[in-house]
């Protein structure tokens, strides 16, 4: 039998009106109640009548997600989480790749294809804070990422500075004192690289470890090949180091490969930690320690915020919000001995 709103309401122990509010993305629902309703929807396989609902509301039932490139594992996994979050709330998601090009990002914001969408989740890479004015658009828009701050839209952010601090602190507390950084960006003032580097620098200061510019390796790209090249550059320089903080997991995976090729023990000789908690990091040899920035929470909060804006016809949601999600430090074999990991 096909599940109805009444069935979901009974399973969740709420009213039919509350279920309807959750499905339609209204903000005035307690988080615990929303979670019960979403769980009941998942368990019963309830499918909203999108055609009827959208016809009444003048909507398409489709939102967009614009990311630089799905070739980055982080954005691929983020897209998967957004698809799941929007599906639970009865929306379809279309994905657009901008290549991280500023002109392409600006064209997307004013493009005619947006007429097919109820709203857009936008993660720019080429644009900067100076471009914040371009985010003033006549449709619901939620910003992701760390390229633009202080814009006119809701903005879902990860804790890059605190995460960078936590990654470095994890290494320092294990006794490491020569912590190299892979993936810094030259002259970057605002962005994930500069923010994570700030966290690294603050941790060194708090632990009374003198910074060494030779331990900061610059790379504009953040793929595995860049991590491998940065590690080789570090080794060729002859600068001693006993740990690596790679500014994302892909860089860290490239570093692990080169260290293995050079018979450098991980973590005995060099400990390695990344950032992003990509799924493949669990299956690296050794498994990769990392900072989990809360990717699923980012997707859930961003989709919920966008749908709230879509349904907000009288301005009740109010001023633009900065929505920050929690992160966790994930300790695995690349920073801990096998015995320490197995005993946890």
C-alpha positions as CSV (number, residue, x, y, z in Angstrom):
1,X,0.0,0.0,0.0
2,X,1.1,3.6,-0.7
3,X,2.0,5.5,2.5
4,X,0.0,8.7,3.2
5,X,0.6,11.8,5.2
6,X,-1.7,10.3,7.9
7,X,0.5,7.1,8.0
8,X,3.6,9.2,8.5
9,X,1.9,11.3,11.2
10,X,0.9,8.2,13.1
11,X,4.4,6.6,12.9
12,X,6.0,9.8,14.0
13,X,3.5,10.6,16.7
14,X,2.7,14.1,15.3
15,X,-0.2,15.8,13.5
16,X,-0.7,15.6,9.7
17,X,-0.1,19.4,9.6
18,X,3.3,18.9,11.2
19,X,4.3,16.3,8.6
20,X,3.1,18.7,5.9
21,X,5.3,21.5,7.4
22,X,8.3,19.2,7.4
23,X,7.8,18.1,3.8
24,X,7.3,21.7,2.7
25,X,10.4,22.9,4.5
26,X,8.8,25.3,6.9
27,X,11.2,26.5,9.6
28,X,9.0,26.5,12.7
29,X,9.4,22.8,13.4
30,X,11.6,21.5,16.3
31,X,14.8,19.7,15.1
32,X,13.8,16.6,17.1
33,X,10.3,16.6,15.6
34,X,11.7,17.1,12.1
35,X,14.1,14.1,12.6
36,X,11.2,11.9,13.8
37,X,9.1,12.8,10.7
38,X,12.0,12.3,8.3
39,X,12.7,8.9,9.9
40,X,9.1,7.9,9.5
41,X,9.1,9.1,5.8
42,X,12.2,7.0,5.2
43,X,10.8,3.9,7.0
44,X,7.4,4.0,5.2
45,X,8.7,5.1,1.8
46,X,6.4,8.0,1.7
47,X,6.5,9.9,-1.6
48,X,4.9,13.4,-1.6
49,X,2.6,14.2,-4.5
50,X,5.1,16.6,-6.1
51,X,3.0,17.5,-9.1
52,X,0.0,18.6,-7.0
53,X,2.1,20.4,-4.4
54,X,4.2,22.3,-6.8
55,X,1.3,23.3,-9.0
56,X,-0.5,24.8,-5.9
57,X,2.7,26.6,-4.9
58,X,3.9,27.7,-8.3
59,X,7.1,25.7,-8.0
60,X,9.0,23.2,-10.1
61,X,10.1,20.9,-7.2
62,X,13.7,21.1,-8.5
63,X,16.7,22.8,-6.8
64,X,20.2,23.2,-8.2
65,X,23.6,22.5,-6.8
66,X,26.6,24.3,-8.4
67,X,30.1,23.0,-7.6
68,X,33.5,23.5,-9.2
69,X,34.0,19.9,-10.3
70,X,32.9,16.4,-9.4
71,X,36.4,15.2,-10.1
72,X,37.2,16.4,-6.6
73,X,36.1,13.6,-4.3
74,X,34.9,16.1,-1.7
75,X,32.4,17.7,-4.1
76,X,31.3,14.3,-5.4
77,X,30.5,13.1,-1.9
78,X,28.9,16.5,-1.0
79,X,26.6,16.2,-4.1
80,X,25.6,12.7,-3.0
81,X,24.7,14.0,0.4
82,X,22.7,16.9,-1.1
83,X,20.8,14.5,-3.4
84,X,19.8,12.4,-0.4
85,X,18.8,15.4,1.7
86,X,16.7,16.9,-1.0
87,X,15.1,13.6,-1.9
88,X,13.9,13.1,1.7
89,X,12.1,16.5,1.5
90,X,10.5,15.7,-1.9
91,X,12.8,17.8,-4.1
92,X,14.9,16.8,-7.2
93,X,18.4,18.2,-7.5
94,X,20.2,19.2,-10.7
95,X,24.0,19.4,-10.5
96,X,26.0,22.0,-12.5
97,X,29.8,22.0,-12.7
98,X,31.5,25.4,-13.1
99,X,35.1,24.3,-13.3
100,X,35.9,26.8,-10.6
101,X,36.0,29.5,-13.3
102,X,34.8,33.0,-12.2
103,X,33.2,33.9,-15.5
104,X,31.3,30.5,-15.6
105,X,30.1,31.1,-12.0
106,X,28.9,34.6,-12.8
107,X,27.1,33.3,-15.9
108,X,25.4,30.6,-13.9
109,X,24.1,33.1,-11.4
110,X,22.3,35.1,-14.1
111,X,21.6,32.3,-16.6
112,X,18.2,31.5,-18.1
113,X,18.4,27.9,-16.9
114,X,17.7,29.0,-13.4
115,X,14.0,29.5,-14.4
116,X,13.7,25.7,-14.1
117,X,14.7,25.8,-10.5
118,X,13.1,26.8,-7.2
119,X,16.4,27.7,-5.7
120,X,20.2,27.2,-5.9
121,X,22.9,25.9,-3.6
122,X,26.1,27.6,-4.8
123,X,29.7,26.7,-4.1
124,X,32.0,29.1,-5.9
125,X,35.7,28.8,-6.3
126,X,36.7,31.4,-8.8
127,X,34.7,34.2,-7.2
128,X,35.9,36.1,-4.2
129,X,34.5,38.3,-1.4
130,X,34.8,41.3,-3.8
131,X,32.1,39.6,-5.9
132,X,29.5,39.4,-3.0
133,X,27.2,41.9,-4.8
134,X,26.6,39.4,-7.6
135,X,24.8,37.2,-5.0
136,X,21.9,39.6,-4.8
137,X,19.5,37.7,-7.0
138,X,15.7,37.4,-7.4
139,X,15.5,33.7,-6.4
140,X,16.4,31.7,-3.3
141,X,20.2,31.1,-3.0
142,X,22.3,29.5,-0.3
143,X,26.0,29.9,-0.4
144,X,28.5,27.1,0.4
145,X,32.3,27.2,0.8
146,X,34.8,29.8,2.0
147,X,35.4,32.0,-1.0
148,X,32.8,34.8,-0.1
149,X,31.9,36.1,3.3
150,X,29.4,38.8,4.3
151,X,27.2,38.2,1.3
152,X,23.4,38.8,1.1
153,X,22.4,35.1,1.4
154,X,22.3,32.3,3.9
155,X,25.8,30.8,4.1
156,X,26.6,27.3,5.3
157,X,30.2,27.1,6.4
158,X,32.7,24.5,7.8
159,X,35.1,25.4,10.6
160,X,38.3,25.6,8.6
161,X,40.4,27.5,11.1
162,X,39.3,25.4,14.1
163,X,39.7,22.2,12.0
164,X,43.2,23.2,10.9
165,X,44.0,23.9,14.5
166,X,42.6,20.5,15.6
167,X,44.6,18.6,12.9
168,X,47.8,20.3,14.0
169,X,47.0,19.8,17.7
170,X,46.5,16.1,17.1
171,X,50.0,15.8,15.6
172,X,51.6,18.0,18.3
173,X,50.0,16.0,21.1
174,X,51.5,12.9,19.7
175,X,55.0,14.4,20.2
176,X,55.6,15.7,16.6
177,X,57.4,19.0,16.4
178,X,58.3,19.4,12.7
179,X,54.9,19.5,11.1
180,X,54.9,20.2,7.3
181,X,51.8,21.6,5.5
182,X,50.9,20.6,2.0
183,X,48.7,22.7,-0.3
184,X,49.1,26.3,0.9
185,X,48.0,28.9,-1.7
186,X,50.3,31.8,-2.6
187,X,48.9,35.2,-1.4
188,X,45.4,33.8,-0.7
189,X,43.6,36.0,1.8
190,X,40.2,34.2,1.9
191,X,39.7,30.6,1.2
192,X,39.9,27.1,2.6
193,X,43.7,26.9,2.3
194,X,44.4,30.2,4.1
195,X,41.9,29.5,6.8
196,X,43.3,26.0,7.5
197,X,46.8,27.4,7.5
198,X,45.7,30.0,10.1
199,X,44.6,27.1,12.3
200,X,48.0,25.4,11.8
201,X,49.8,28.6,12.8
202,X,47.7,29.2,15.9
203,X,48.3,25.6,17.1
204,X,52.1,26.0,16.7
205,X,52.0,29.2,18.7
206,X,49.9,27.7,21.5
207,X,52.3,24.7,21.8
208,X,55.4,27.0,21.7
209,X,56.6,25.4,18.4
210,X,58.6,27.9,16.3
211,X,57.2,28.1,12.7
212,X,59.5,27.2,9.8
213,X,58.5,28.6,6.4
214,X,60.4,25.7,4.8
215,X,57.8,23.4,6.1
216,X,55.0,25.1,4.2
217,X,54.7,23.7,0.7
218,X,52.6,25.6,-1.8
219,X,50.4,23.9,-4.4
220,X,47.5,25.5,-6.2
221,X,46.0,22.1,-7.1
222,X,44.6,19.8,-4.4
223,X,44.6,16.5,-6.2
224,X,46.6,13.3,-5.4
225,X,49.2,14.2,-8.0
226,X,49.7,17.6,-6.2
227,X,50.1,15.9,-2.9
228,X,52.7,13.5,-4.3
229,X,54.6,16.3,-6.0
230,X,54.6,18.4,-2.8
231,X,55.9,15.5,-0.8
232,X,58.7,14.9,-3.2
233,X,59.6,18.6,-3.1
234,X,59.7,18.4,0.7
235,X,61.9,15.3,0.6
236,X,64.2,16.7,-2.0
237,X,64.6,19.9,0.0
238,X,66.3,18.0,2.8
239,X,64.3,19.9,5.5
240,X,63.6,17.5,8.4
241,X,60.0,16.8,9.2
242,X,58.2,14.2,11.3
243,X,54.5,14.9,10.4
244,X,52.4,16.2,7.5
245,X,49.2,18.2,7.7
246,X,47.7,18.0,4.2
247,X,45.1,20.6,3.6
248,X,42.7,18.0,2.1
249,X,42.5,14.3,2.0
250,X,43.5,14.0,-1.7
251,X,46.8,15.7,-1.0
252,X,47.3,13.4,2.0
253,X,46.6,10.3,-0.2
254,X,49.3,11.5,-2.6
255,X,51.7,12.0,0.2
256,X,51.1,8.5,1.6
257,X,52.0,7.0,-1.8
258,X,55.3,8.8,-2.0
259,X,56.2,8.0,1.6
260,X,55.5,4.4,0.9
261,X,57.6,4.4,-2.3
262,X,60.5,5.9,-0.3
263,X,60.2,3.3,2.5
264,X,59.4,6.0,5.1
265,X,57.3,4.5,7.8
266,X,53.8,6.0,8.6
267,X,53.3,6.9,11.3
268,X,56.5,5.8,12.9
269,X,58.8,8.1,10.9
270,X,56.2,10.6,9.6
271,X,52.6,11.0,10.8
272,X,50.0,12.1,8.2
273,X,46.6,13.8,8.7
274,X,44.3,15.2,6.0
275,X,41.0,17.2,6.0
276,X,37.6,16.2,4.5
277,X,37.1,12.6,5.7
278,X,36.7,11.1,2.2
279,X,35.4,7.6,2.2
280,X,38.5,6.2,0.5
281,X,40.7,7.4,3.4
282,X,39.3,4.6,5.5
283,X,40.8,2.1,3.0
284,X,44.2,3.6,2.4
285,X,47.2,1.7,3.8
286,X,47.6,2.9,6.4
287,X,44.1,4.3,6.9
288,X,44.1,8.1,6.9
289,X,43.6,10.3,9.9
290,X,41.6,13.3,9.0
291,X,39.2,16.1,10.0
292,X,35.6,15.4,9.3
293,X,34.1,18.8,8.5
294,X,30.5,17.6,8.8
295,X,29.8,17.1,5.1
296,X,26.4,15.4,5.7
297,X,25.4,18.1,8.1
298,X,26.4,20.7,5.6
299,X,24.2,19.1,3.0
300,X,21.3,18.7,5.4
301,X,21.5,22.3,6.7
302,X,22.0,23.8,3.3
303,X,19.0,22.0,1.7
304,X,16.8,22.8,4.7
305,X,17.8,26.5,4.6
306,X,17.1,26.7,0.9
307,X,13.7,25.0,1.1
308,X,12.8,27.4,4.0
309,X,13.7,30.3,1.7
310,X,11.7,28.8,-1.1
311,X,8.6,28.6,1.1
312,X,9.2,32.0,2.7
313,X,6.7,34.2,0.8
314,X,6.3,36.8,3.6
315,X,9.9,37.2,4.7
316,X,9.4,35.4,8.0
317,X,12.8,33.7,7.9
318,X,14.4,37.1,8.3
319,X,18.0,38.3,7.6
320,X,20.7,36.2,6.0
321,X,22.1,33.6,8.3
322,X,25.6,32.1,8.7
323,X,25.1,28.4,9.6
324,X,28.2,26.8,11.0
325,X,28.4,23.0,11.4
326,X,30.5,21.0,13.9
327,X,33.6,19.0,12.9
328,X,35.4,16.0,14.4
329,X,38.9,14.7,14.5
330,X,39.1,11.2,13.1
331,X,42.2,9.4,14.3
332,X,43.3,6.4,12.3
333,X,46.5,4.5,11.5
334,X,48.4,7.3,9.7
335,X,48.9,9.1,13.0
336,X,48.7,6.3,15.5
337,X,50.4,2.9,15.9
338,X,48.5,-0.2,14.9
339,X,48.2,-1.2,18.5
340,X,46.8,2.2,19.5
341,X,44.2,2.0,16.8
342,X,43.1,-1.6,17.5
343,X,42.7,-0.8,21.2
344,X,40.4,2.1,20.7
